[in-house]
Amino acid sequence: MERKLVYEYIESKKEYLFPNSIYTETQIENALINAPERASNLLREMSFRNPSTLQIIAVFPGMLGVDRFYMGEILLGFLKYITLGGCGIWWILDIVNAKSRCRGWNCKKLIQTIYGSNGL
């Protein structure tokens, strides 16, 4: 992709991608610049999970693992459900980290869309 298009794309999706604890803005920028042409159409149609939505889900039904189910983490969601949020500790940690986890998940999905399921 052209640099100008990459910067526009990152700026338009910044709320969904950064900050997170997995990928830096430079890593995502480089991945987009080096993306094959076939990926540009997929990127335009790609939708991301909203970090604010995950934050709300983590607070209210989060003790029952609903936030983990929302992110596709079925096993962790089930474990969180049967332990009632790890007796509240896991629940609180997930509330604090919800937005960063969601943005990291979105970045991972972006990388997988660009390069396939193998990632970088």
Secondary structure, 3 states (H helix, E strand, C coil): CCHHHHHHHHHHHHHHHCCCCCCCHHHHHHHHHCCCHHHHHHHHHCCCCCHHHHHHHHHCHHHHCHHHHHCCCHHHHHHHHHCHHHHCHHHHHHHHHHHHHHHHHHHHHHHHHHHCCCCC
